[in-house]
Amino acid sequence: MAISQPVLIVVCGPTASGKTDYAIELAQYFNTEIISADSRQVYNEINIGTAKPSAEKLALIPHHFINHCSIHDTYNAGIFEKEALQLLENLFKKHKVVIAAGGTGLYIKALCEGLDDLPKADEKLRLQLQKELNEYGVDYLFNKLQKLDNEGSKTIDSKNPHRIMRALELVIETGQSVLEIKTNPKIERPFKIIKIMMDVDRETLYQRINSRVDEMIQEGLVEEVKKVYPFKNLKALQTVGYNELFDFFEGKCSLSEAIEKIKQHTRNYAKRQLTWFRNEKDLILHYQFKKETI
């Protein structure tokens, strides 16, 4: 009898949409393991601000790629793709079904399709963009990206200079939108892929995000960010929840203003995640929450 093709169930969606709990529920049902597809939960030193699953939840099911490396290490979607595929090869020897869960669209794309063969950065262009960043700031660069690729800019973090610069390089060098570049032909994987997106109405999602940020502050986010502040220029720390508190430490805003900015920027990030995932095909929508349960 032919062995049926193994299955990877991908649970994706915006932050605070319930991915972790649903992935654990599925993993328990199939008696399997979870691969985390989150570009920040991979790092050891940042926990509260990345909304890692609690120790209790991690103990329920084996999780991979959480606390996987240090903020001082080089890690990216390309490395994740290679390591995750190697891991899946071993996991499928034990399980017919494996769960992947996360909100980092590029990591999920790397795992399911492979990354596009993108052109290397033009050094002259990169130096020019870096000069513009230093002189005019990140908002200037993001506005430039919006003018060149308005739709593609909606999937890019408006406060992340590294991703904005890379997006500008790609758009300028290829003449394509970021969205066009990410929809190049897929690489076939030796396993079936089922993608489930957590579907939450906007009002409920924003409510959950605001509540989660308040919980993070109570759990000690300020103290966590203070510990990594000496390394604030590392790429791993260029993320929501950390940048805003770095500004607070430098006297650029009050703590209450920083907290409100974290909420606002997290909501903006969730919107970009939704834009990314809604461009995916063959998604199964899973409606997780009702307003009256919040």
C-alpha positions as CSV (number, residue, x, y, z in Angstrom):
1,M,0.0,0.0,0.0
2,A,1.3,3.4,-0.9
3,I,2.2,5.7,2.0
4,S,0.0,8.8,2.0
5,Q,1.8,12.1,1.7
6,P,2.6,13.8,5.0
7,V,0.7,17.0,5.9
8,L,1.9,20.3,7.3
9,I,-0.9,22.4,8.8
10,V,0.1,26.0,8.9
11,V,-1.7,28.2,11.4
12,C,-1.2,31.9,10.4
13,G,-2.7,35.3,11.0
14,P,-2.2,38.6,12.8
15,T,-0.7,39.0,16.2
16,A,-3.1,38.4,19.1
17,S,-5.5,36.3,16.9
18,G,-5.2,33.1,19.0
19,K,-2.6,31.2,16.8
20,T,-0.8,29.7,19.8
21,D,-3.8,28.2,21.5
22,Y,-5.3,26.9,18.3
23,A,-2.0,25.3,17.1
24,I,-1.6,23.6,20.5
25,E,-5.2,22.3,20.2
26,L,-4.4,20.9,16.7
27,A,-1.1,19.4,17.9
28,Q,-2.8,17.6,20.8
29,Y,-5.5,16.2,18.5
30,F,-2.9,14.9,16.0
31,N,-0.4,13.9,18.8
32,T,2.3,15.9,17.0
33,E,4.8,18.8,17.3
34,I,4.8,22.5,16.5
35,I,7.3,24.5,14.4
36,S,7.2,28.2,15.3
37,A,7.3,30.5,12.2
38,D,8.0,33.8,14.1
39,S,11.0,35.9,13.4
40,R,11.3,37.3,16.9
41,Q,10.3,34.4,19.1
42,V,13.4,32.6,17.8
43,Y,15.6,34.8,20.0
44,N,16.5,33.8,23.6
45,E,16.8,37.2,25.2
46,I,13.4,38.7,24.3
47,N,10.3,37.0,25.7
48,I,7.6,39.3,27.0
49,G,7.6,41.7,24.0
50,T,7.5,38.8,21.5
51,A,4.5,37.2,23.1
52,K,6.1,33.8,23.4
53,P,3.9,30.9,24.6
54,S,4.1,30.5,28.4
55,A,6.2,27.8,30.0
56,E,3.0,25.9,30.7
57,K,1.9,26.0,27.1
58,L,5.4,25.0,25.8
59,A,5.3,22.1,28.2
60,L,2.1,20.8,26.6
61,I,3.5,20.1,23.1
62,P,7.1,20.0,21.8
63,H,7.9,23.4,20.1
64,H,10.7,24.1,17.7
65,F,12.4,27.4,16.8
66,I,11.4,29.2,20.0
67,N,14.5,30.3,22.0
68,H,16.5,28.9,19.1
69,C,19.4,31.4,19.0
70,S,20.7,34.7,20.5
71,I,20.0,38.3,19.4
72,H,23.7,38.4,18.7
73,D,23.5,35.6,16.1
74,T,22.7,36.1,12.4
75,Y,19.3,34.6,11.7
76,N,16.9,35.1,8.8
77,A,14.2,33.5,6.7
78,G,16.8,31.7,4.5
79,I,18.4,30.0,7.5
80,F,15.0,29.2,8.9
81,E,13.9,27.6,5.6
82,K,17.0,25.3,5.6
83,E,16.7,24.3,9.2
84,A,13.0,23.9,9.3
85,L,13.0,21.6,6.2
86,Q,15.7,19.4,7.7
87,L,13.6,19.2,10.9
88,L,10.4,18.4,9.0
89,E,12.2,15.5,7.3
90,N,12.8,14.0,10.7
91,L,9.4,14.9,12.2
92,F,7.6,13.2,9.3
93,K,9.3,10.0,10.2
94,K,7.4,10.0,13.5
95,H,4.2,12.0,12.6
96,K,1.9,12.0,9.6
97,V,0.9,15.6,10.5
98,V,3.1,18.5,11.8
99,I,1.8,21.9,12.8
100,A,3.5,25.2,11.9
101,A,2.3,28.4,13.6
102,G,3.3,32.0,13.3
103,G,2.6,35.5,12.0
104,T,5.8,36.2,10.1
105,G,4.7,35.9,6.5
106,L,8.2,35.6,5.1
107,Y,9.1,32.7,7.4
108,I,5.9,30.9,6.3
109,K,6.6,31.6,2.7
110,A,10.1,30.3,3.1
111,L,8.8,27.1,4.7
112,C,6.0,26.4,2.3
113,E,7.4,27.7,-1.0
114,G,11.0,28.7,-0.7
115,L,12.3,32.2,-1.0
116,D,12.5,34.1,-4.3
117,D,15.9,34.4,-6.0
118,L,16.2,38.1,-5.2
119,P,18.9,40.3,-6.6
120,K,21.8,41.2,-4.3
121,A,21.7,44.8,-3.1
122,D,23.5,47.4,-5.2
123,E,26.1,48.8,-2.9
124,K,25.8,52.3,-4.4
125,L,22.0,52.3,-4.0
126,R,22.3,51.0,-0.4
127,L,24.8,53.7,0.6
128,Q,22.4,56.3,-0.9
129,L,19.5,55.0,1.0
130,Q,21.5,54.8,4.2
131,K,22.5,58.4,3.7
132,E,18.9,59.4,3.3
133,L,18.0,57.5,6.4
134,N,20.6,59.3,8.4
135,E,19.7,62.7,7.1
136,Y,15.9,62.6,6.9
137,G,14.8,59.6,9.1
138,V,12.8,56.5,8.6
139,D,9.5,58.3,7.8
140,Y,11.1,59.9,4.8
141,L,12.2,56.5,3.4
142,F,8.8,55.0,4.0
143,N,7.1,57.8,2.2
144,K,9.4,57.2,-0.7
145,L,8.4,53.5,-0.7
146,Q,4.7,54.5,-0.7
147,K,5.2,56.6,-3.7
148,L,7.0,53.9,-5.6
149,D,4.9,50.9,-4.4
150,N,1.9,51.9,-2.5
151,E,0.3,48.5,-2.3
152,G,3.5,46.7,-1.5
153,S,4.3,49.3,1.3
154,K,1.3,48.1,3.2
155,T,3.1,44.8,4.0
156,I,6.2,46.6,5.3
157,D,6.7,47.8,8.9
158,S,6.8,51.6,8.5
159,K,9.2,51.9,11.5
160,N,11.7,49.2,10.4
161,P,14.5,50.9,8.4
162,H,16.1,47.6,7.4
163,R,13.0,46.2,5.7
164,I,12.1,49.6,4.1
165,M,15.6,49.9,2.6
166,R,15.5,46.3,1.3
167,A,12.0,46.9,-0.2
168,L,13.2,50.1,-1.9
169,E,16.2,48.3,-3.3
170,L,14.0,45.6,-4.8
171,V,11.4,47.9,-6.2
172,I,14.0,50.3,-7.7
173,E,16.2,47.4,-9.1
174,T,13.4,45.2,-10.5
175,G,10.7,47.7,-11.3
176,Q,8.2,45.3,-9.7
177,S,6.0,45.7,-6.6
178,V,7.0,43.9,-3.5
179,L,3.7,41.9,-3.9
180,E,4.7,40.9,-7.5
181,I,8.1,39.7,-6.3
182,K,6.6,37.6,-3.6
183,T,4.2,35.8,-5.9
184,N,6.8,34.2,-8.1
185,P,6.3,30.5,-8.9
186,K,6.3,28.2,-5.9
187,I,8.8,25.4,-5.1
188,E,6.9,22.1,-4.7
189,R,7.4,20.6,-1.3
190,P,7.3,16.8,-0.6
191,F,4.4,17.2,1.7
192,K,0.8,18.5,1.5
193,I,0.2,22.0,2.9
194,I,-3.0,23.2,4.6
195,K,-3.1,26.9,5.6
196,I,-5.5,28.1,8.2
197,M,-5.8,31.8,8.9
198,M,-7.2,33.0,12.2
199,D,-10.0,35.3,11.1
200,V,-10.9,37.9,13.8
201,D,-13.0,41.0,13.2
202,R,-11.0,44.2,13.4
203,E,-12.6,45.6,16.5
204,T,-12.1,42.5,18.5
205,L,-8.5,42.1,17.3
206,Y,-7.6,45.7,18.3
207,Q,-9.2,45.1,21.7
208,R,-7.1,42.0,22.2
209,I,-3.9,43.8,21.1
210,N,-4.5,46.7,23.5
211,S,-5.1,44.3,26.4
212,R,-2.1,42.2,25.5
213,V,0.2,45.3,25.6
214,D,-1.2,46.2,29.1
215,E,-0.4,42.7,30.2
216,M,3.1,42.8,28.8
217,I,3.8,46.0,30.8
218,Q,2.5,44.3,34.0
219,E,4.6,41.3,33.3
220,G,7.8,43.4,33.2
221,L,8.3,44.5,29.6
222,V,10.0,47.7,30.6
223,E,12.6,45.8,32.6
224,E,13.1,43.3,29.8
225,V,13.8,46.0,27.2
226,K,16.1,47.8,29.6
227,K,18.3,44.7,29.7
228,V,18.8,44.7,26.0
229,Y,19.0,48.4,25.6
230,P,22.8,48.4,25.2
231,F,22.3,46.3,22.0
232,K,19.4,48.4,20.6
233,N,21.0,48.7,17.2
234,L,21.0,45.0,16.6
235,K,18.6,43.9,13.8
236,A,16.8,41.5,16.1
237,L,15.7,44.4,18.3
238,Q,14.3,46.6,15.5
239,T,10.8,45.6,16.4
240,V,7.6,46.9,17.9
241,G,7.6,46.9,21.7
242,Y,11.3,47.5,21.9
243,N,11.9,50.6,19.7
244,E,9.2,52.6,21.5
245,L,10.7,51.8,24.9
246,F,14.2,52.7,23.6
247,D,12.8,56.1,22.8
248,F,11.4,56.3,26.4
249,F,14.8,55.5,27.9
250,E,16.4,58.2,25.7
251,G,13.8,60.8,27.0
252,K,12.1,61.2,23.6
253,C,8.7,60.4,25.1
254,S,7.0,59.5,28.4
255,L,6.3,55.9,29.5
256,S,2.5,56.4,28.9
257,E,3.3,57.8,25.4
258,A,5.6,54.8,24.7
259,I,2.9,52.3,25.7
260,E,0.3,54.0,23.5
261,K,2.8,53.9,20.6
262,I,3.3,50.2,21.2
263,K,-0.4,49.6,21.0
264,Q,-0.7,51.8,17.8
265,H,2.3,50.2,16.1
266,T,1.1,46.7,17.0
267,R,-2.3,47.4,15.5
268,N,-0.5,48.7,12.4
269,Y,1.6,45.6,12.3
270,A,-1.5,43.4,12.5
271,K,-3.0,45.3,9.6
272,R,0.1,44.6,7.5
273,Q,0.0,40.9,8.5
274,L,-3.6,40.7,7.3
275,T,-2.7,42.3,4.0
276,W,0.1,39.8,3.5
277,F,-2.0,36.7,4.3
278,R,-5.0,37.8,2.4
279,N,-2.8,37.8,-0.7
280,E,-2.3,34.1,-0.1
281,K,-4.4,31.5,-2.1
282,D,-6.2,28.5,-0.7
283,L,-6.5,29.8,2.8
284,I,-9.0,28.2,5.2
285,L,-10.5,30.9,7.5
286,H,-11.0,30.0,11.2
287,Y,-13.1,32.4,13.1
288,Q,-11.8,32.3,16.6
289,F,-13.5,34.9,18.8
290,K,-16.8,36.5,19.3
291,K,-17.1,40.0,20.6
292,E,-19.2,38.9,23.6
293,T,-16.3,36.6,24.8
294,I,-13.9,39.6,25.2
